[in-house]
Amino acid sequence: MSKHSEHNIDTAYYLEKAQEIGNIGTWDLDLINNVLYWTKQVYVICGIPEGVELTYELFLEVVHPEDKELVNESWMAALGGAPYDLEHRMLVNGVVKWVREKGEIEFDQNGTPIRAIGVCQDITSQKEIEHKLQTQQYYLEKAQEIGKIGTWDEYPNIQKLSWTKEVYNIYEIPETTEITDDFITRHVHPDDKEFVIDRWKEALNGQLYDIEFRIVVNDKIKWIKEKAEYFYDEKGKVSRVLGVSQDITDLMEITIALKEARIKAEESSRLKSAFLANVSHEIRTPLNGILGFAELIDNNESISQEELKRYLNIIKQSGQNLLNVINDIIDISKIESNQLDLHYQPFDLHNFLENILHLIEQNIPPDLRDDVKIIFTKESSAQTFLIESDQSRLQQILLNLLSNSLKFTDNGSIEFGYQIDQASDKIVFFVKDTGKGIPEKDLSRIFERFEQVNPKDERGTGLGLAICKSLVALLGGTINVNSEVNKGTVFHFEIPLKAIDLIDEANPYKNNKRDLLGSKILIVDDNRINCLFLFETLKKDGLLPTKVYSGEDAVEQCRENDFDVVLMDIGMSGIDGYEAMRQIQEFKPDMNFIIQTGYAMTEEKKKAFSNGASGYISKPINIEQLKRMILECL
């Protein structure tokens, strides 16, 4: 065998070996006779035994069903002159393979395709690698999307900057946007711009780059956390910066909210501590007056009637001050638990305001009565102006505002009254003083609970104005304040106007006081002082009271005697008030019960009526109100 023949044998061997190693084969298709020729490796790729007669149709049979149309269209296009170069799948013995095919078509002088020569390569392993990379890329992008974190790569020397998809999402711009350093600087929040630039310069000089700052994106403020790693060239200059940007807006909002909540909690704790200190002061001060002057009366046998009257007035006023503190605490508790009820009834507004005028005039300290004038202004000239509202709560609001003005007005005047707003069908009440005023910075917080403008210099619990605001809201209105330091303060509050026609609303107790004479009243209270107070007061007004100190005695008294009304305390040892009522109702179902109790909460009142009470009055008892209730039972 010649060396040339040996070389040809070697060439064929090495060609076949190369195709085997490269997993690539060649094919030759006679288009005139539809005869297809394959090298050995194509048979291996297609899973067809060598020697089988080959045709283009046989080849299509092993093409994956979902790719047949693609292959056929590409082949037909190639016969028309288009390039034939595509990747597709094959289904070989139930196994999917990926192949790449590339071929050339030969045409005769008439342009008719006569022959096709090409290669077929098994690229399954490459496709698997590609798929794995795509999967990893997908998970990486998904992780960045979920974590709102993107990466960026910058080459400062050539001013080249590239971002991953999530950084574009953070800045809310298309991925086609060209990114430069000045683009980022333009989006940094103005208040953070200098900080970011300085940290970047420091990082270029070797400092750690790990910062948080704000950016402005589509009129929204976002918080960004950035970290970067720097790479240096042989001259020690930064050649590349690889970094991450994370949108931490949600985290910062939570952090800021928690910080604000902590500050509020600390402030609330401080205010409540101050409140408790004030409450202690406000309770002990009137108690000191009550106990102190009671002791003076008890230990002074030669006390004159004038001194006795003066001391008793001090005790009465101190008791009222103590009651006001307790009422404020109860009211704010009711307001916070949504248990404060309103009781609407018709009343004469002018008479109501005249009474408030007298009440506030009595509260002017003796040393200020010549310096402070109280003025009542009314819009309507009618002698009687009937409206419907909660008279008690309206009085509470006005007295709170007037007392507040009186506390800060040493000279001048305090004017109060009302105006009618016909356009909105509302009545506007006002309290105007010439006192020391409130600084503008404090106006926004004077309606907050426990707040006082100058707590060290002021008396009170810090609840009055907060209660006023809540009561006005419950009445369907709003309250506001205007003030100027050293010139005075004006409070306005408006509520819906419910004016009613003038009717004869005479005081039923006043017209029928004689009907109470001789009424038989059973007083039930385990507190002997309370019991004695009611007994002596009712006896003085011509009623016939009987007192007992337990529920058991109340039941026995009702068995043996007839009473018009039972004044029943609730909280007693042994049989409580409700059980005593139940037992009495068994043999006297029509008995009238008026609950008189220290429990002033709304649910207790509802419970009393649901157990058959005709009336409910809380301690300390207003005797005139109690008499009206008794009259309604007769």
C-alpha positions as CSV (number, residue, x, y, z in Angstrom):
1,M,0.0,0.0,0.0
2,S,1.4,3.4,-1.0
3,K,2.0,6.1,1.5
4,H,-0.7,8.1,-0.2
5,S,-3.2,5.3,0.4
6,E,-2.2,5.1,4.0
7,H,-2.7,8.8,4.3
8,N,-6.2,8.5,2.9
9,I,-7.1,5.8,5.3
10,D,-5.8,7.8,8.2
11,T,-7.7,10.8,7.0
12,A,-11.0,8.9,6.9
13,Y,-10.3,7.4,10.3
14,Y,-9.5,10.8,11.8
15,L,-12.4,12.4,10.2
16,E,-14.8,9.8,11.6
17,K,-13.1,10.0,15.0
18,A,-13.4,13.8,15.0
19,Q,-17.1,13.6,14.3
20,E,-17.5,11.0,17.0
21,I,-15.7,13.2,19.5
22,G,-17.5,16.3,18.4
23,N,-20.8,14.5,18.3
24,I,-21.3,15.9,14.8
25,G,-22.1,14.2,11.5
26,T,-22.5,15.2,7.9
27,W,-25.3,14.5,5.4
28,D,-25.7,14.7,1.7
29,L,-29.2,14.9,0.1
30,D,-29.8,14.2,-3.6
31,L,-32.8,16.4,-4.2
32,I,-33.4,15.0,-7.7
33,N,-33.7,11.4,-6.5
34,N,-34.6,12.1,-2.8
35,V,-31.7,10.0,-1.6
36,L,-30.1,10.9,1.6
37,Y,-26.6,10.0,2.7
38,W,-25.4,10.2,6.4
39,T,-22.1,9.7,8.0
40,K,-22.0,7.2,10.9
41,Q,-22.4,9.9,13.6
42,V,-25.7,11.1,12.1
43,Y,-27.1,7.6,12.4
44,V,-26.0,7.7,16.1
45,I,-27.5,11.1,16.7
46,C,-30.9,10.1,15.1
47,G,-30.9,6.6,16.7
48,I,-31.4,4.9,13.3
49,P,-29.4,1.7,12.5
50,E,-26.8,2.0,9.7
51,G,-27.9,0.6,6.4
52,V,-31.5,1.8,6.6
53,E,-32.6,3.5,3.4
54,L,-32.7,7.2,4.2
55,T,-35.1,9.9,2.9
56,Y,-35.9,13.4,4.0
57,E,-39.3,12.1,5.3
58,L,-37.6,9.5,7.4
59,F,-35.5,12.2,8.9
60,L,-38.7,14.2,9.8
61,E,-40.1,11.2,11.6
62,V,-37.4,11.6,14.4
63,V,-37.8,15.3,14.6
64,H,-39.7,16.3,17.8
65,P,-43.4,16.7,17.0
66,E,-43.4,20.3,18.3
67,D,-40.5,21.2,16.1
68,K,-41.6,19.5,12.8
69,E,-43.3,22.6,11.5
70,L,-40.2,24.8,12.3
71,V,-37.8,22.3,10.5
72,N,-40.1,21.9,7.5
73,E,-40.6,25.7,7.1
74,S,-36.8,26.3,7.5
75,W,-36.1,23.6,4.9
76,M,-38.6,25.0,2.4
77,A,-37.2,28.4,2.9
78,A,-33.7,27.1,2.2
79,L,-34.8,25.5,-1.0
80,G,-35.9,29.0,-2.0
81,G,-32.5,30.4,-1.3
82,A,-32.6,31.3,2.4
83,P,-29.8,30.1,4.8
84,Y,-30.4,26.8,6.5
85,D,-29.1,27.1,10.1
86,L,-31.3,26.2,13.0
87,E,-31.6,24.4,16.4
88,H,-34.4,22.0,17.1
89,R,-35.2,19.0,19.1
90,M,-35.4,15.3,18.1
91,L,-37.2,12.5,19.8
92,V,-35.0,9.4,19.8
93,N,-36.3,6.3,21.5
94,G,-38.4,8.5,23.9
95,V,-35.3,10.7,24.7
96,V,-35.3,14.4,23.7
97,K,-32.1,15.6,22.0
98,W,-31.1,19.0,20.8
99,V,-29.3,19.3,17.5
100,R,-28.0,22.1,15.4
101,E,-28.2,21.8,11.7
102,K,-26.5,23.9,9.1
103,G,-26.5,23.2,5.3
104,E,-25.9,24.6,1.9
105,I,-28.1,24.1,-1.2
106,E,-26.7,23.7,-4.7
107,F,-28.7,24.9,-7.7
108,D,-28.4,24.2,-11.4
109,Q,-28.3,26.8,-14.1
110,N,-32.0,27.2,-14.0
111,G,-32.0,27.9,-10.2
112,T,-33.5,24.5,-9.4
113,P,-32.1,23.0,-6.1
114,I,-30.3,19.7,-6.9
115,R,-28.3,18.9,-3.9
116,A,-27.9,19.8,-0.2
117,I,-24.9,19.2,2.0
118,G,-24.8,19.9,5.7
119,V,-23.8,19.0,9.2
120,C,-25.9,17.8,12.2
121,Q,-24.4,18.3,15.7
122,D,-25.8,16.9,19.0
123,I,-25.9,20.0,21.3
124,T,-27.9,18.4,24.1
125,S,-25.2,18.9,26.7
126,Q,-24.8,22.6,25.7
127,K,-28.5,23.1,25.9
128,E,-28.6,21.6,29.3
129,I,-25.9,23.9,30.4
130,E,-27.7,26.8,28.9
131,H,-31.0,25.8,30.6
132,K,-29.2,25.5,33.9
133,L,-27.6,29.0,33.4
134,Q,-31.0,30.4,32.4
135,T,-32.6,28.8,35.5
136,Q,-29.9,30.2,37.7
137,Q,-30.3,33.6,36.1
138,Y,-34.0,33.5,36.6
139,Y,-33.7,32.6,40.3
140,L,-31.0,35.3,40.7
141,E,-33.3,37.9,39.1
142,K,-36.3,36.6,41.1
143,A,-34.2,36.8,44.3
144,Q,-33.2,40.3,43.5
145,E,-36.7,41.2,42.7
146,I,-38.0,39.8,46.0
147,G,-35.2,41.3,48.0
148,K,-35.4,44.6,46.0
149,I,-31.7,44.4,45.5
150,G,-29.8,44.9,42.3
151,T,-26.1,44.8,41.4
152,W,-24.0,47.2,39.4
153,D,-20.6,47.3,37.8
154,E,-18.6,50.4,37.1
155,Y,-15.3,51.1,35.4
156,P,-14.4,54.6,36.5
157,N,-11.5,55.0,34.0
158,I,-13.7,54.5,31.0
159,Q,-16.9,55.7,32.6
160,K,-18.7,52.5,31.9
161,L,-21.6,51.5,34.2
162,S,-23.9,48.6,33.9
163,W,-27.0,47.6,36.0
164,T,-28.9,44.4,36.6
165,K,-32.7,44.5,36.0
166,E,-33.6,45.2,39.6
167,V,-31.6,48.4,39.8
168,Y,-33.6,49.7,36.8
169,N,-36.8,48.7,38.7
170,I,-35.6,50.6,41.8
171,Y,-35.2,53.7,39.7
172,E,-38.4,52.9,37.8
173,I,-36.8,53.4,34.4
174,P,-36.6,51.2,31.2
175,E,-33.6,48.9,30.9
176,T,-32.7,50.7,27.6
177,T,-31.9,53.9,29.5
178,E,-28.3,54.9,29.3
179,I,-26.8,55.2,32.8
180,T,-24.1,57.7,33.8
181,D,-22.8,58.9,37.2
182,D,-24.6,62.2,36.8
183,F,-27.9,60.3,36.2
184,I,-27.6,58.8,39.7
185,T,-26.6,62.1,41.3
186,R,-29.7,63.8,39.8
187,H,-32.0,61.3,41.5
188,V,-30.4,61.6,45.0
189,H,-32.6,63.5,47.4
190,P,-31.3,67.2,47.7
191,D,-30.8,66.8,51.4
192,D,-28.6,63.7,50.9
193,K,-26.7,64.7,47.8
194,E,-23.6,66.2,49.5
195,F,-23.4,63.2,51.9
196,V,-23.5,60.7,48.9
197,I,-20.8,62.5,46.9
198,D,-18.5,62.8,49.9
199,R,-18.8,59.1,50.8
200,W,-18.1,58.2,47.2
201,K,-15.0,60.3,47.1
202,E,-13.8,58.8,50.4
203,A,-14.4,55.3,49.0
204,L,-12.3,56.1,45.9
205,N,-9.5,56.9,48.4
206,G,-9.8,53.6,50.2
207,Q,-12.7,54.2,52.7
208,L,-15.5,51.7,53.2
209,Y,-18.5,52.4,51.0
210,D,-21.6,51.3,52.9
211,I,-24.3,54.0,53.1
212,E,-28.0,54.7,53.2
213,F,-29.6,57.6,51.5
214,R,-32.8,58.8,49.8
215,I,-33.6,59.1,46.1
216,V,-36.5,60.9,44.4
217,V,-38.3,58.7,41.8
218,N,-41.4,59.8,40.0
219,D,-42.2,62.2,42.9
220,K,-41.8,59.4,45.4
221,I,-39.0,59.3,48.0
222,K,-37.2,55.9,48.4
223,W,-34.5,54.8,50.8
224,I,-31.5,53.1,49.2
225,K,-28.8,51.1,50.9
226,E,-25.6,50.8,48.8
227,K,-22.4,48.7,49.4
228,A,-19.5,48.3,47.0
229,E,-16.2,46.5,46.6
230,Y,-13.3,48.3,44.9
231,F,-10.6,46.7,42.6
232,Y,-7.3,48.5,41.9
233,D,-4.9,48.4,39.0
234,E,-1.1,48.1,39.3
235,K,-0.8,51.8,40.0
236,G,-3.2,51.6,42.9
237,K,-6.0,53.4,41.2
238,V,-9.6,52.1,41.2
239,S,-10.2,50.3,38.0
240,R,-13.5,48.7,38.8
241,V,-16.3,49.0,41.4
242,L,-18.7,46.2,42.0
243,G,-21.7,47.1,44.1
244,V,-25.3,46.4,45.2
245,S,-28.2,48.8,45.6
246,Q,-31.2,47.7,47.8
247,D,-34.6,49.4,48.1
248,I,-35.0,49.6,51.9
249,T,-38.0,52.0,51.9
250,D,-40.4,49.6,53.6
251,L,-37.8,48.8,56.3
252,M,-37.0,52.5,56.9
253,E,-40.7,53.3,57.1
254,I,-41.1,50.6,59.7
255,T,-37.9,51.8,61.5
256,I,-39.1,55.4,61.5
257,A,-42.6,54.4,62.6
258,L,-41.1,52.3,65.5
259,K,-38.9,55.2,66.4
260,E,-41.8,57.6,66.4
261,A,-43.9,55.1,68.4
262,R,-41.1,54.8,70.9
263,I,-40.9,58.6,71.2
264,K,-44.7,58.7,71.6
265,A,-44.6,55.9,74.2
266,E,-41.9,57.7,76.1
267,E,-43.8,61.0,75.9
268,S,-47.0,59.2,76.9
269,S,-45.2,57.7,79.9
270,R,-43.9,61.2,80.8
271,L,-47.3,62.8,80.4
272,K,-49.0,60.1,82.4
273,S,-46.4,60.5,85.2
274,A,-47.0,64.2,85.2
275,F,-50.8,63.5,85.1
276,L,-50.6,61.2,88.1
277,A,-48.5,63.9,89.9
278,N,-51.1,66.5,89.0
279,V,-54.0,64.3,90.0
280,S,-52.4,63.6,93.3
281,H,-52.0,67.4,93.8
282,E,-55.5,68.2,92.6
283,I,-57.0,65.5,94.9
284,R,-55.0,66.3,97.9
285,T,-55.5,70.1,97.7
286,P,-59.3,70.1,98.1
287,L,-59.0,67.2,100.6
288,N,-56.7,69.4,102.6
289,G,-59.4,72.1,102.5
290,I,-62.2,69.7,103.4
291,L,-60.4,67.9,106.3
292,G,-58.6,71.0,107.5
293,F,-61.6,73.2,107.9
294,A,-63.7,70.3,109.2
295,E,-61.2,70.0,111.9
296,L,-61.3,73.7,112.6
297,I,-65.0,73.5,113.0
298,D,-64.8,70.5,115.2
299,N,-62.1,71.9,117.5
300,N,-63.5,75.4,117.8
301,E,-66.3,75.6,120.3
302,S,-66.5,79.4,120.1
303,I,-66.8,79.6,116.3
304,S,-69.1,82.4,115.1
305,Q,-71.9,81.9,112.6
306,E,-70.0,84.0,110.1
307,E,-66.8,81.9,110.4
308,L,-68.9,78.7,110.4
309,K,-70.6,79.8,107.1
310,R,-67.3,80.8,105.6
311,Y,-65.6,77.5,106.6
312,L,-68.6,75.5,105.3
313,N,-68.4,77.3,101.9
314,I,-64.7,76.5,101.7
315,I,-65.5,72.8,102.4
316,K,-68.3,72.9,99.8
317,Q,-66.1,74.5,97.2
318,S,-63.2,72.1,97.9
319,G,-65.6,69.2,97.6
320,Q,-66.8,70.5,94.3
321,N,-63.2,70.9,93.1
322,L,-62.5,67.3,94.2
323,L,-65.6,66.1,92.3
324,N,-64.5,67.9,89.2
325,V,-61.2,66.1,89.2
326,I,-62.9,62.7,89.7
327,N,-65.4,63.5,86.9
328,D,-62.6,64.4,84.5
329,I,-60.9,61.1,85.2
330,I,-64.2,59.2,84.8
331,D,-65.2,61.1,81.6
332,I,-61.8,60.5,79.9
333,S,-62.2,56.8,80.8
334,K,-65.7,56.7,79.3
335,I,-64.5,58.6,76.2
336,E,-61.6,56.2,75.6
337,S,-63.9,53.2,76.0
338,N,-66.7,54.7,73.9
339,Q,-69.1,54.4,76.8
340,L,-70.1,58.1,77.2
341,D,-73.8,58.5,76.4
342,L,-75.6,61.8,75.4
343,H,-79.0,62.7,76.7
344,Y,-80.8,65.2,74.5
345,Q,-83.6,67.3,75.9
346,P,-85.1,70.7,75.2
347,F,-84.0,73.6,77.4
348,D,-84.0,77.4,77.4
349,L,-80.5,78.4,76.1
350,H,-80.7,81.9,77.5
351,N,-81.6,80.8,81.0
352,F,-78.9,78.1,80.7
353,L,-76.2,80.6,79.8
354,E,-77.3,83.0,82.5
355,N,-76.8,80.2,85.1
356,I,-73.4,79.6,83.7
357,L,-72.6,83.3,84.1
358,H,-73.5,83.2,87.8
359,L,-71.5,80.0,88.3
360,I,-68.3,81.4,86.7
361,E,-68.7,84.7,88.6
362,Q,-68.7,82.8,91.8
363,N,-65.4,81.2,90.9
364,I,-63.5,84.5,90.4
365,P,-60.9,84.7,93.1
366,P,-61.8,87.6,95.5
367,D,-58.6,89.4,94.7
368,L,-59.5,89.5,91.0
369,R,-63.1,90.4,91.1
370,D,-62.4,94.1,90.5
371,D,-59.9,93.3,87.7
372,V,-61.7,90.7,85.6
373,K,-65.2,91.2,84.1
374,I,-67.3,88.4,82.8
375,I,-69.5,89.3,79.8
376,F,-72.4,87.3,78.4
377,T,-73.3,88.0,74.8
378,K,-76.3,86.5,73.0
379,E,-77.5,86.9,69.4
380,S,-81.2,86.5,69.9
381,S,-83.1,89.1,71.8
382,A,-85.9,86.8,72.6
383,Q,-86.5,86.2,76.3
384,T,-86.7,82.4,75.8
385,F,-84.7,80.5,73.2
386,L,-85.4,76.8,73.3
387,I,-82.9,74.3,71.8
388,E,-82.4,70.6,72.1
389,S,-79.0,69.2,73.1
390,D,-77.3,67.5,76.0
391,Q,-77.5,70.3,78.6
392,S,-75.1,68.7,81.0
393,R,-72.4,68.1,78.5
394,L,-72.8,71.6,77.0
395,Q,-72.4,73.1,80.4
396,Q,-69.3,71.0,81.0
397,I,-67.7,72.3,77.8
398,L,-68.5,75.9,78.6
399,L,-67.5,75.8,82.2
400,N,-64.2,74.1,81.3
401,L,-63.4,76.8,78.7
402,L,-64.4,79.6,81.0
403,S,-62.5,78.2,83.9
404,N,-59.5,77.8,81.6
405,S,-59.8,81.5,80.6
406,L,-60.2,82.6,84.2
407,K,-57.0,80.7,85.2
408,F,-54.9,82.7,82.7
409,T,-56.6,86.1,82.9
410,D,-55.5,88.5,85.6
411,N,-57.1,91.6,84.3
412,G,-59.5,92.6,81.5
413,S,-62.5,90.6,80.5
414,I,-63.8,87.1,79.6
415,E,-66.6,87.2,77.1
416,F,-68.7,84.2,76.2
417,G,-71.9,83.6,74.2
418,Y,-73.2,82.3,71.0
419,Q,-74.0,83.1,67.4
420,I,-76.3,81.5,64.9
421,D,-74.8,80.3,61.5
422,Q,-77.9,80.2,59.4
423,A,-76.0,79.0,56.3
424,S,-74.8,75.8,57.9
425,D,-77.7,75.6,60.4
426,K,-75.3,75.5,63.3
427,I,-74.9,77.3,66.6
428,V,-71.4,78.7,67.4
429,F,-70.4,79.2,71.0
430,F,-67.3,81.3,71.9
431,V,-65.2,82.1,74.9
432,K,-62.8,85.1,74.5
433,D,-60.4,86.4,77.1
434,T,-57.7,89.0,77.4
435,G,-55.3,86.7,79.2
436,K,-51.7,85.9,78.6
437,G,-52.4,83.8,75.5
438,I,-50.9,80.6,74.1
439,P,-47.7,80.4,72.0
440,E,-48.3,79.4,68.4
441,K,-46.0,76.4,68.8
442,D,-48.3,75.0,71.6
443,L,-51.7,75.5,69.9
444,S,-51.6,72.1,68.1
445,R,-51.2,70.1,71.3
446,I,-53.4,71.9,73.9
447,F,-56.3,69.5,73.0
448,E,-54.1,66.4,73.7
449,R,-54.7,64.5,76.9
450,F,-52.4,65.3,79.8
451,E,-50.9,68.2,77.9
452,Q,-50.2,71.5,79.6
453,V,-48.4,74.5,78.0
454,N,-46.5,75.3,81.2
455,P,-47.0,72.3,83.5
456,K,-44.7,73.6,86.2
457,D,-46.7,76.8,86.5
458,E,-50.2,75.5,86.0
459,R,-52.8,73.6,88.0
460,G,-55.1,70.9,86.7
461,T,-55.0,67.4,85.3
462,G,-54.4,68.4,81.7
463,L,-57.7,66.7,80.7
464,G,-60.1,69.6,80.5
465,L,-59.5,70.7,76.9
466,A,-59.1,67.1,75.7
467,I,-62.5,66.3,77.2
468,C,-64.0,69.4,75.6
469,K,-62.8,68.3,72.2
470,S,-64.2,64.8,72.6
471,L,-67.6,66.1,73.9
472,V,-67.9,68.6,71.0
473,A,-67.2,65.8,68.6
474,L,-69.8,63.6,70.2
475,L,-72.3,66.5,69.9
476,G,-71.5,66.5,66.1
477,G,-69.3,69.6,66.1
478,T,-65.8,70.9,65.9
479,I,-63.7,73.1,68.2
480,N,-60.8,75.5,67.4
481,V,-58.6,78.1,69.1
482,N,-56.9,81.3,68.1
483,S,-54.4,83.0,70.4
484,E,-51.8,85.7,70.6
485,V,-49.3,85.9,73.5
486,N,-50.1,88.7,75.9
487,K,-53.3,89.6,74.0
488,G,-55.6,86.7,74.7
489,T,-57.3,83.6,73.4
490,V,-60.5,82.8,71.6
491,F,-62.1,79.4,71.7
492,H,-64.9,78.6,69.2
493,F,-67.0,75.4,69.0
494,E,-70.0,74.8,66.8
495,I,-72.6,72.1,67.0
496,P,-75.8,71.4,65.0
497,L,-78.6,73.8,65.8
498,K,-81.8,72.1,67.0
499,A,-84.1,74.9,67.8
500,I,-87.6,74.1,68.8
501,D,-90.8,76.0,69.1
502,L,-91.6,77.7,72.3
503,I,-93.6,75.5,74.5
504,D,-94.6,75.4,78.2
505,E,-91.7,73.4,79.6
506,A,-92.3,74.4,83.3
507,N,-90.2,72.7,85.9
508,P,-92.3,69.7,87.0
509,Y,-90.6,69.7,90.4
510,K,-91.2,73.4,91.0
511,N,-94.9,73.1,90.1
512,N,-95.5,69.9,92.0
513,K,-93.2,70.2,95.0
514,R,-96.2,69.8,97.3
515,D,-96.8,66.4,95.8
516,L,-93.6,65.1,97.4
517,L,-94.8,65.9,100.9
518,G,-95.4,62.8,102.9
519,S,-93.9,60.5,100.4
520,K,-92.6,57.3,102.0
521,I,-89.0,56.7,100.9
522,L,-86.8,53.7,101.9
523,I,-83.1,54.5,101.8
524,V,-80.8,51.5,101.4
525,D,-77.0,52.0,101.8
526,D,-74.4,50.3,103.8
527,N,-72.4,53.5,104.0
528,R,-74.0,55.1,107.1
529,I,-72.8,58.6,106.2
530,N,-74.4,58.5,102.8
531,C,-77.5,57.0,104.4
532,L,-77.7,59.8,107.0
533,F,-77.2,62.5,104.4
534,L,-80.1,61.4,102.3
535,F,-82.3,60.8,105.4
536,E,-81.8,64.3,106.8
537,T,-82.1,66.0,103.5
538,L,-85.3,64.3,102.4
539,K,-86.8,64.7,105.9
540,K,-86.0,68.4,105.8
541,D,-88.1,68.7,102.6
542,G,-91.1,67.1,104.1
543,L,-90.7,63.5,102.9
544,L,-90.9,60.5,105.2
545,P,-87.6,58.6,104.9
546,T,-86.6,55.3,106.5
547,K,-83.0,54.1,106.4
548,V,-81.5,50.6,106.5
549,Y,-77.9,49.5,106.0
550,S,-78.2,46.1,104.1
551,G,-80.1,44.4,101.4
552,E,-81.5,41.9,103.8
553,D,-83.0,44.7,106.0
554,A,-84.4,46.3,102.8
555,V,-86.3,43.1,101.9
556,E,-87.7,42.8,105.4
557,Q,-88.8,46.5,105.6
558,C,-90.6,46.2,102.3
559,R,-92.4,43.1,103.5
560,E,-93.7,44.9,106.6
561,N,-94.3,48.4,105.2
562,D,-95.5,50.2,102.2
563,F,-93.0,52.6,100.5
564,D,-93.5,54.9,97.5
565,V,-89.9,54.7,96.3
566,V,-86.8,52.6,97.3
567,L,-83.4,54.4,97.0
568,M,-81.2,51.3,96.5
569,D,-77.4,51.2,96.7
570,I,-75.8,48.5,94.5
571,G,-72.5,47.6,96.1
572,M,-73.4,46.2,99.5
573,S,-72.0,43.2,101.4
574,G,-74.3,40.2,101.8
575,I,-77.3,40.7,99.4
576,D,-76.3,43.4,96.9
577,G,-78.8,45.9,95.5
578,Y,-79.8,43.9,92.5
579,E,-80.5,40.8,94.5
580,A,-82.5,42.8,97.0
581,M,-84.5,44.3,94.1
582,R,-85.2,40.9,92.7
583,Q,-86.5,39.5,96.0
584,I,-88.7,42.6,96.7
585,Q,-90.2,42.4,93.2
586,E,-91.4,38.9,93.9
587,F,-93.9,40.1,96.4
588,K,-94.2,43.8,95.3
589,P,-93.8,43.8,91.5
590,D,-94.8,47.4,91.1
591,M,-92.3,48.9,93.5
592,N,-90.4,51.9,92.2
593,F,-86.6,51.6,92.6
594,I,-84.1,54.4,92.1
595,I,-80.5,53.2,91.9
596,Q,-78.2,55.5,93.8
597,T,-74.6,54.4,93.4
598,G,-70.9,55.4,93.1
599,Y,-70.7,53.3,89.9
600,A,-71.0,55.9,87.2
601,M,-70.2,53.8,84.1
602,T,-72.6,53.5,81.2
603,E,-72.9,49.7,81.4
604,E,-73.9,49.9,85.1
605,K,-76.7,52.3,84.2
606,K,-78.0,49.9,81.5
607,K,-77.8,47.0,83.9
608,A,-79.9,49.0,86.5
609,F,-82.7,49.7,84.0
610,S,-82.6,46.1,82.7
611,N,-83.2,44.9,86.3
612,G,-86.3,47.0,86.6
613,A,-85.1,50.3,88.1
614,S,-87.2,53.4,87.4
615,G,-84.2,55.8,87.8
616,Y,-80.5,55.9,88.1
617,I,-78.4,58.6,89.9
618,S,-74.6,58.5,90.6
619,K,-72.9,59.8,93.7
620,P,-72.3,62.5,94.8
621,I,-76.1,62.9,94.6
622,N,-77.7,66.1,93.2
623,I,-80.7,66.4,95.6
624,E,-82.8,68.4,93.1
625,Q,-82.3,65.8,90.5
626,L,-83.2,63.1,92.9
627,K,-86.4,64.8,93.9
628,R,-87.4,65.1,90.3
629,M,-86.8,61.3,89.9
630,I,-88.9,60.6,92.9
631,L,-91.7,62.8,91.6
632,E,-91.7,60.9,88.3
633,C,-92.2,57.7,90.3
634,L,-95.2,59.0,92.2
